[in-house]
């Protein structure tokens, strides 16, 4: 792809618009807008092979960085971290050349929507998946940078958390190029905007908090950590993970694997407690049923004795 400094505004495509790659001549019929970001716009498009997501950028360098990240994902031996990269090209639109790339279209539920009404066991499962993916990304020398529920999707079956947009990915040691305030440790004065694993882990903690508080909230004046600890304790979903969340918010995890280890241990303990409670509940129900059965036997026996007594009385008076 070539860099054209004259390209300054993102393109606006209406449904039915056909984008044709300058070099590969592949056609993409726009269906609707999926999202917008600092580096470009993403559209749902139709091709002869099915639905795809097309991201049309503003700056070639930014798009090239995202393409490199997606190519790194495709080299993973495990489950794909993000969408599969399908095509990279330029497009002529309104007299300007725009860089774009095409990704696999991922279907599923938005992260927050999926978590609505669900408990700690589901949140723990999805976050453990996410932490495993982040560990692999960090080992490749990248930080996600703009990690938030808006960029996550839950697909399945089997249930799996997937990444939608890699526009915020930043090389380790560089300044975070794209972020959302609520998930940024700099906004909360709890760290810098330098790209390191702890930056992503802070965002993971805020994503977990966001599940409990879908409307989010603003930072108040004063101690930001104290405010966050208060909201964590204020909801059953986040209170269950309080020690882990606080460690992530204060940068005390050096890697995603450390946070995943703590979360795994917690989930094992949580499941054990749930199983214990379930066993105790079944035993209690069994005792209640036995007690009720005993009452029924007593009632039947009492009724039988009364009936026998009545028959004996009738027999006596009729003699």
C-alpha positions as CSV (number, residue, x, y, z in Angstrom):
1,X,0.0,0.0,0.0
2,X,1.1,3.6,-0.6
3,X,0.9,6.5,1.7
4,X,-1.0,9.5,0.4
5,X,-0.8,12.5,2.7
6,X,-3.7,14.2,0.9
7,X,-6.1,11.6,2.4
8,X,-7.4,13.3,5.5
9,X,-11.1,12.4,6.0
10,X,-12.5,8.9,6.4
11,X,-14.7,7.7,3.6
12,X,-18.5,7.6,4.1
13,X,-20.1,4.6,2.3
14,X,-23.9,4.1,2.0
15,X,-25.4,0.6,1.8
16,X,-25.0,-0.8,-1.6
17,X,-21.7,1.0,-2.4
18,X,-19.2,-1.3,-4.1
19,X,-15.5,-0.9,-3.1
20,X,-13.1,-2.4,-5.6
21,X,-9.5,-3.0,-4.7
22,X,-7.0,-1.1,-6.9
23,X,-4.5,-3.9,-7.1
24,X,-6.4,-7.2,-6.6
25,X,-9.7,-6.0,-8.1
26,X,-11.8,-7.8,-5.4
27,X,-15.3,-6.3,-5.0
28,X,-16.9,-5.6,-1.6
29,X,-20.6,-4.5,-1.4
30,X,-21.2,-2.4,1.7
31,X,-24.0,-3.5,3.9
32,X,-23.7,-1.2,7.0
33,X,-21.2,0.6,9.3
34,X,-19.8,-1.6,12.0
35,X,-17.7,1.0,13.8
36,X,-15.4,4.0,13.7
37,X,-12.0,4.7,15.3
38,X,-9.0,7.0,15.2
39,X,-7.4,5.0,12.4
40,X,-10.5,4.4,10.1
41,X,-14.0,3.0,9.7
42,X,-15.1,-0.6,9.6
43,X,-18.0,-1.8,7.3
44,X,-19.8,-5.0,7.0
45,X,-19.6,-6.1,3.4
46,X,-20.8,-8.9,1.1
47,X,-18.6,-10.8,-1.2
48,X,-19.1,-13.9,-3.5
49,X,-17.7,-16.0,-0.6
50,X,-19.8,-14.5,2.2
51,X,-19.7,-11.7,4.7
52,X,-16.5,-9.8,5.6
53,X,-15.4,-6.8,7.6
54,X,-13.7,-4.1,5.7
55,X,-11.6,-1.5,7.4
56,X,-10.8,1.6,5.4
57,X,-8.0,3.7,6.9
58,X,-6.9,7.3,6.7
59,X,-3.1,6.8,7.1
60,X,-1.2,4.0,5.4
61,X,1.3,3.6,8.2
62,X,-1.4,3.0,10.8
63,X,-3.2,0.5,8.6
64,X,0.1,-1.3,7.9
65,X,0.7,-1.6,11.7
66,X,-2.7,-3.2,12.1
67,X,-2.1,-5.6,9.2
68,X,1.2,-6.7,10.7
69,X,-0.6,-7.5,14.0
70,X,-3.3,-9.5,12.3
71,X,-0.5,-11.4,10.4
72,X,1.1,-12.2,13.8
73,X,-2.3,-13.5,15.0
74,X,-2.5,-15.8,12.0
75,X,0.9,-17.4,12.9
76,X,-0.4,-18.6,16.3
77,X,-0.8,-22.4,16.6
78,X,-3.7,-22.1,19.0
79,X,-7.1,-20.5,18.6
80,X,-7.0,-17.3,16.5
81,X,-6.7,-14.2,18.7
82,X,-8.4,-11.9,16.3
83,X,-10.2,-12.0,13.0
84,X,-8.4,-13.7,10.1
85,X,-6.8,-11.3,7.6
86,X,-8.2,-11.9,4.1
87,X,-7.1,-9.1,1.9
88,X,-4.9,-5.9,1.8
89,X,-5.3,-3.3,-0.9
90,X,-5.9,0.4,-1.8
91,X,-9.1,1.9,-3.1
92,X,-9.8,5.0,-5.2
93,X,-12.6,7.0,-3.7
94,X,-13.7,10.6,-4.5
95,X,-10.4,11.3,-6.1
96,X,-8.2,10.0,-3.2
97,X,-6.5,6.7,-2.5
98,X,-7.3,5.0,0.7
99,X,-5.6,2.0,2.3
100,X,-7.9,-0.8,3.4
101,X,-7.8,-4.4,4.6
102,X,-10.4,-7.1,4.8
103,X,-11.0,-9.4,7.8
104,X,-13.1,-12.4,8.7
105,X,-16.5,-11.2,10.0
106,X,-17.0,-12.5,13.5
107,X,-20.6,-13.1,14.6
108,X,-21.6,-13.3,18.2
109,X,-22.7,-11.2,21.2
110,X,-21.1,-8.0,22.5
111,X,-19.1,-8.8,25.7
112,X,-21.3,-6.7,28.0
113,X,-24.5,-8.0,26.4
114,X,-23.4,-11.6,26.9
115,X,-22.5,-10.9,30.6
116,X,-25.9,-9.4,31.4
117,X,-27.4,-11.4,34.2
118,X,-24.5,-13.8,34.4
119,X,-22.4,-14.5,37.5
120,X,-18.7,-14.7,38.4
121,X,-18.2,-18.1,36.8
122,X,-18.9,-16.7,33.3
123,X,-16.8,-13.6,33.9
124,X,-13.9,-15.7,35.2
125,X,-14.0,-18.0,32.3
126,X,-14.0,-15.3,29.6
127,X,-11.3,-13.3,31.4
128,X,-9.0,-16.3,31.7
129,X,-9.4,-16.8,27.9
130,X,-8.6,-13.2,27.4
131,X,-5.5,-13.2,29.6
132,X,-4.2,-16.3,27.8
133,X,-4.5,-14.4,24.5
134,X,-2.9,-11.3,25.9
135,X,0.1,-13.3,27.2
136,X,0.7,-14.6,23.6
137,X,0.3,-11.1,22.2
138,X,2.8,-9.6,24.8
139,X,5.3,-12.3,23.9
140,X,5.1,-11.1,20.3
141,X,6.1,-7.6,21.5
142,X,2.7,-5.9,21.3
143,X,0.3,-4.4,23.7
144,X,-3.4,-4.3,22.8
145,X,-3.6,-0.7,23.8
146,X,-7.4,0.0,23.6
147,X,-8.8,-3.0,25.4
148,X,-12.4,-2.6,26.2
149,X,-15.7,-4.5,26.0
150,X,-16.6,-2.6,22.8
151,X,-13.6,-4.4,21.1
152,X,-14.6,-7.8,22.4
153,X,-17.1,-10.3,21.1
154,X,-18.3,-13.6,22.6
155,X,-18.7,-16.3,19.8
156,X,-19.6,-19.9,20.0
157,X,-20.3,-22.7,20.6
158,X,-17.9,-23.4,22.1
159,X,-18.0,-20.1,24.0
160,X,-15.0,-18.0,23.1
161,X,-14.0,-14.4,23.6
162,X,-12.6,-12.8,20.4
163,X,-11.0,-9.5,19.5
164,X,-12.7,-7.2,17.0
165,X,-10.5,-4.2,16.4
166,X,-6.7,-4.1,16.7
167,X,-6.5,-0.4,15.9
168,X,-4.9,0.4,19.3
169,X,-2.1,-2.2,19.2
170,X,1.2,-0.6,20.1
171,X,4.8,-1.9,20.3
172,X,6.1,-2.5,23.8
173,X,7.8,0.6,25.1
174,X,6.0,3.1,22.8
175,X,3.3,5.6,23.8
176,X,-0.2,4.2,23.6
177,X,-1.7,5.6,20.4
178,X,-5.4,5.0,20.9
179,X,-7.4,4.6,24.1
180,X,-10.7,5.1,25.8
181,X,-10.5,7.2,29.0
182,X,-12.5,4.8,31.3
183,X,-10.0,1.9,30.5
184,X,-6.8,4.1,30.6
185,X,-4.7,4.0,33.7
186,X,-3.4,7.5,32.8
187,X,-6.9,8.9,33.0
188,X,-7.2,7.4,36.5
189,X,-3.7,8.7,37.5
190,X,-2.6,5.1,38.2
191,X,0.2,4.9,35.7
192,X,1.6,6.1,32.4
193,X,0.4,5.7,28.9
194,X,3.6,3.7,28.0
195,X,2.9,0.4,26.4
196,X,3.6,-2.4,28.8
197,X,1.8,-5.6,29.8
198,X,0.5,-3.9,33.0
199,X,-1.3,-1.3,30.8
200,X,-3.5,-4.0,29.2
201,X,-4.1,-5.7,32.6
202,X,-5.3,-2.4,34.1
203,X,-7.8,-2.3,31.1
204,X,-8.8,-5.9,31.8
205,X,-9.7,-5.0,35.4
206,X,-11.7,-2.0,34.1
207,X,-13.5,-4.2,31.6
208,X,-14.6,-6.5,34.5
209,X,-15.8,-3.5,36.4
210,X,-17.7,-2.3,33.3
211,X,-19.6,-5.6,33.4
212,X,-21.0,-4.7,36.8
213,X,-21.5,-1.0,35.8
214,X,-22.5,-1.1,32.1
215,X,-23.1,2.7,32.0
216,X,-19.6,3.3,33.4
217,X,-18.9,6.4,35.6
218,X,-16.6,9.4,35.7
219,X,-13.5,9.9,37.8
220,X,-14.2,12.0,40.8
221,X,-11.7,14.5,42.3
222,X,-9.5,13.0,45.0
223,X,-8.1,9.5,45.4
224,X,-9.0,7.5,42.2
225,X,-8.0,4.2,43.6
226,X,-10.2,4.7,46.6
227,X,-13.1,5.5,44.3
228,X,-12.5,2.3,42.3
229,X,-12.2,0.2,45.4
230,X,-15.5,1.6,46.6
231,X,-17.3,0.7,43.3
232,X,-15.7,-2.8,43.3
233,X,-17.1,-3.5,46.8
234,X,-20.4,-2.0,45.8
235,X,-21.4,-4.9,43.4
236,X,-21.5,-8.6,44.0
237,X,-19.9,-9.4,40.6
238,X,-16.8,-7.3,41.2
239,X,-16.6,-7.8,44.9
240,X,-16.0,-11.5,44.3
241,X,-12.8,-10.6,42.4
242,X,-11.6,-7.7,44.6
243,X,-8.0,-8.8,45.4
244,X,-7.3,-9.6,41.8
245,X,-8.8,-6.4,40.5
246,X,-6.9,-4.2,43.0
247,X,-3.6,-5.9,42.0
248,X,-4.3,-5.3,38.4
249,X,-5.3,-1.6,39.0
250,X,-2.1,-0.9,41.0
251,X,0.2,-2.5,38.5
252,X,1.3,-5.4,40.7
253,X,1.0,-8.0,37.9
254,X,4.2,-8.3,35.8
255,X,2.4,-10.5,33.2
256,X,-0.9,-11.7,32.0
257,X,0.0,-15.2,33.1
258,X,0.4,-14.0,36.7
259,X,-3.1,-12.6,36.7
260,X,-4.5,-15.7,35.0
261,X,-2.8,-17.9,37.7
262,X,-4.5,-15.9,40.5
263,X,-7.8,-16.0,38.6
264,X,-7.6,-19.7,38.0
265,X,-6.9,-20.4,41.6
266,X,-9.9,-18.2,42.6
267,X,-12.2,-19.9,40.1
268,X,-11.2,-23.4,41.4
269,X,-12.0,-22.2,45.0
270,X,-15.2,-20.6,43.8
271,X,-16.4,-23.8,42.0
272,X,-15.5,-25.9,45.1
273,X,-17.6,-23.6,47.3
274,X,-20.5,-23.8,44.8
275,X,-20.3,-27.6,44.7
276,X,-20.1,-27.7,48.5
277,X,-23.2,-25.4,48.8
278,X,-25.0,-27.6,46.2
279,X,-24.2,-30.8,48.1
280,X,-25.4,-29.2,51.4
281,X,-28.5,-28.0,49.6
282,X,-29.2,-31.5,48.2
283,X,-28.7,-33.1,51.7
284,X,-31.0,-30.6,53.2
285,X,-33.7,-31.4,50.6
286,X,-33.2,-35.1,51.2
287,X,-33.7,-34.6,55.0
288,X,-36.8,-32.5,54.4
289,X,-38.2,-35.1,52.0
290,X,-37.5,-37.9,54.5
291,X,-39.1,-35.9,57.2
292,X,-42.2,-35.2,55.0
293,X,-42.3,-39.0,54.1
294,X,-42.2,-39.7,57.8
295,X,-45.1,-37.4,58.4
296,X,-47.1,-39.1,55.6
297,X,-46.5,-42.5,57.1
298,X,-47.6,-41.3,60.5
299,X,-50.7,-39.7,59.0
300,X,-51.6,-42.9,57.0
301,X,-51.0,-45.0,60.1
302,X,-53.1,-42.7,62.3
303,X,-55.9,-42.7,59.7
304,X,-55.7,-46.5,59.5
305,X,-56.0,-46.8,63.3
306,X,-58.9,-44.4,63.4
307,X,-60.6,-46.5,60.6
308,X,-60.0,-49.7,62.5
309,X,-61.4,-48.1,65.7
310,X,-64.5,-47.0,63.9
311,X,-65.0,-50.5,62.4
312,X,-64.6,-52.1,65.8
313,X,-67.1,-49.6,67.3
314,X,-69.6,-50.3,64.6
315,X,-69.1,-54.0,65.1
316,X,-69.7,-53.8,68.8
317,X,-72.8,-51.7,68.6
318,X,-74.4,-53.9,66.0
319,X,-73.9,-57.1,68.0
